């Protein structure tokens, strides 16, 4: 990371317990090195063992990431960055509207059976990722299932998680894969207006939505 990037990241990093005298494992590498290594791995799509020698040892980086993930620090860091981006765009830190969608991904035979399955609609054999984003396209909730799991089935779990973490959301846009009982369930159980937007509807869509997500370009949620 550049100095400017690190200055932004450093300001929103969660503080590990050992730095505040609350116990925990002392970290032997600086956070900038570790975050730079994890960022390189994610951006390059490499394995842990393929970590270049310029970074700390791959097993140390992997252990650092898993420790922060398991303690919820990675999610907290992500949420803080999202709040910064929303503030910079003139939005409230907490969204009031969102978009839900899913995408099946072809997978090799080595992918675990728990996240594989044949999706009849798209004719895809592999996992399916279910994602909820705000109206800026920033991630709010995500889950991975087999491709055979329908959007409506996964939507129940994902909307429940969404309501728990982002209580201000009252409207979620979706495509026709989320019609039926889920619309009533979202209204009655979570007080969310699940609005199904069909392709034939006359809805203004921003350029970024056309690249993989979509929602009303006029929403300010």
C-alpha positions in Angstrom: 0.0 0.0 0.0 1.1 3.6 -0.6 1.6 5.9 2.3 -1.7 7.7 1.4 -3.6 4.4 1.3 -2.1 3.2 4.6 -3.0 6.5 6.3 -6.7 5.8 5.5 -6.5 2.1 6.5 -4.7 2.8 9.8 -7.3 5.2 11.0 -10.1 2.7 10.7 -8.3 -0.5 12.0 -9.8 -2.2 15.0 -7.5 -2.3 18.0 -6.5 -5.8 19.0 -7.0 -6.7 22.7 -3.3 -7.0 23.6 -2.7 -3.3 22.6 -5.4 -2.3 25.2 -4.2 -4.6 27.9 -7.1 -7.0 27.4 -4.9 -10.1 26.7 -4.5 -11.9 23.5 -1.6 -12.9 21.3 1.2 -10.4 20.7 1.7 -9.8 17.0 5.3 -9.9 15.8 4.8 -8.2 12.4 3.5 -4.7 11.8 -0.1 -4.4 10.5 1.0 -2.6 7.4 3.0 -5.6 6.3 0.3 -8.0 7.1 -2.5 -6.1 5.4 -0.3 -5.5 2.4 0.3 -9.3 2.1 -3.4 -10.2 2.4 -4.3 -7.5 -0.2 -1.7 -8.9 -2.6 -3.1 -12.4 -2.1 -6.7 -11.4 -2.7 -5.9 -9.2 -5.7 -3.6 -11.8 -7.4 -5.8 -14.8 -6.6 -2.8 -16.8 -5.4 -2.5 -19.4 -2.7 -1.1 -18.8 0.7 2.1 -20.8 -0.1 2.7 -18.7 -3.2 3.2 -15.5 -1.1 6.3 -13.7 -2.4 9.4 -13.5 -0.2 9.0 -9.7 0.1 6.2 -10.3 2.6 6.3 -12.1 6.0 6.2 -15.9 5.9 3.0 -17.2 4.3 2.0 -19.2 7.4 2.3 -16.1 9.6 0.1 -14.0 7.2 -2.4 -16.8 7.1 -2.5 -17.1 10.9 -2.9 -13.3 11.2 -5.8 -13.3 8.8 -7.6 -16.2 10.4 -7.2 -14.7 13.9 -8.6 -11.4 12.8 -11.5 -13.1 10.9 -12.4 -15.4 13.8 -12.5 -12.5 16.3 -14.7 -10.4 14.0 -12.0 -7.8 13.4 -11.9 -8.3 9.6 -15.7 -7.7 9.4 -15.4 -4.6 11.7 -12.6 -3.2 9.5 -14.7 -3.7 6.3 -17.8 -2.0 7.9 -15.7 1.0 8.9 -14.3 1.4 5.4 -17.8 1.1 4.0 -19.0 3.9 6.3 -16.2 6.1 5.2 -17.1 5.6 1.5 -20.8 6.3 2.2 -20.0 9.5 4.1 -17.7 10.7 1.3 -20.7 10.2 -1.1 -23.0 12.3 1.1 -24.9 9.3 2.5 -25.7 8.3 6.1 -23.3 5.6 7.4 -26.2 3.2 7.7 -28.2 2.4 4.5 -31.9 2.3 4.3 -32.2 0.5 1.0 -30.4 -2.4 -0.6 -30.3 -4.8 -3.6 -30.2 -8.6 -3.4 -29.0 -10.9 -6.2 -27.3 -14.2 -6.9 -24.8 -15.6 -9.4 -23.9 -19.2 -10.1 -20.2 -19.9 -10.9 -18.8 -22.9 -12.8 -16.5 -24.9 -10.6 -14.0 -27.7 -10.9 -14.6 -31.2 -9.6 -12.3 -30.3 -6.7 -14.8 -27.9 -5.2 -16.4 -29.4 -2.0 -19.8 -31.0 -2.5 -21.4 -28.8 0.1 -21.0 -25.8 -2.2 -21.6 -27.5 -5.5 -24.9 -28.4 -7.2 -26.5 -28.1 -10.6 -28.5 -24.9 -11.1 -31.3 -25.8 -13.5 -32.1 -22.2 -14.5 -28.5 -21.2 -15.6 -27.4 -24.8 -16.3 -24.3 -24.3 -14.1 -22.6 -27.0 -12.0 -20.9 -25.3 -9.1 -21.5 -22.9 -6.2 -23.8 -19.9 -6.1 -23.0 -16.6 -4.3 -25.8 -14.6 -2.8 -25.1 -11.0 -2.2 -26.8 -7.9 -0.7 -25.3 -4.5 -1.5 -26.3 -0.9 -0.7 -27.2 1.5 -3.5 -23.6 2.3 -4.0 -22.8 -1.3 -4.6 -21.0 -1.8 -1.3 -21.2 -5.2 0.3 -23.7 -5.6 3.2 -24.2 -9.4 3.4 -23.0 -12.5 1.5 -23.4 -16.3 1.6 -22.3 -19.1 -0.6 -24.4 -22.2 -1.4 -24.7 -24.9 -4.0 -26.1 -23.8 -7.3 -29.1 -26.0 -6.7 -30.3 -23.7 -3.9 -32.9 -21.3 -5.2 -32.7 -17.5 -4.8 -35.9 -17.6 -2.6 -34.4 -20.2 -0.2 -31.1 -18.4 0.3 -33.0 -15.1 0.4 -34.7 -16.0 3.7 -31.4 -16.5 5.4 -29.7 -13.5 3.8 -32.5 -11.1 4.6 -32.6 -12.2 8.2 -28.9 -11.5 8.5 -29.3 -8.2 6.8 -32.1 -7.1 9.2 -29.9 -8.1 12.2 -26.9 -6.2 11.0 -28.6 -3.2 9.3 -31.8 -2.5 11.1 -32.5 0.8 9.2 -33.0 -1.0 5.9 -36.7 -1.0 4.9 -36.6 -1.6 1.2 -34.7 -4.2 -0.9 -34.9 -4.5 -4.7 -34.7 -7.9 -6.3 -35.3 -9.7 -9.6 -38.1 -12.2 -10.4 -36.1 -15.0 -8.7 -37.3 -13.6 -5.4 -41.1 -13.6 -6.0 -43.7 -15.6 -4.1 -43.9 -16.2 -0.4 -40.5 -14.4 0.3 -42.1 -11.1 -0.4 -44.7 -11.6 2.3 -42.2 -13.1 4.7 -39.8 -10.1 4.3 -42.7 -7.7 5.1 -44.1 -9.6 8.0 -41.0 -10.9 9.7 -38.4 -8.2 9.0 -40.5 -5.2 8.0 -38.7 -5.0 4.7 -40.5 -4.1 1.4 -39.0 -6.6 -1.0 -39.7 -4.9 -4.4 -39.4 -7.1 -7.4 -38.2 -5.2 -10.5 -38.7 -7.1 -13.7 -36.7 -6.6 -16.9 -39.7 -5.2 -18.7 -40.2 -2.5 -16.0 -39.2 1.1 -17.0 -36.5 1.5 -14.4 -33.5 3.9 -14.7 -30.3 2.0 -14.1 -26.8 3.4 -13.6 -23.8 2.2 -15.7 -22.3 0.4 -12.7 -25.5 -1.6 -12.2 -25.3 -3.0 -15.7 -22.0 -4.6 -14.9 -23.5 -7.1 -12.5 -26.0 -5.5 -10.2 -28.9 -3.1 -10.7 -31.3 -0.9 -8.8 -33.1 2.4 -9.2 -30.6 5.1 -10.0 -32.8 7.6 -8.2 -32.6 5.9 -4.9 -30.9 7.7 -2.0 -31.0 4.9 0.5 
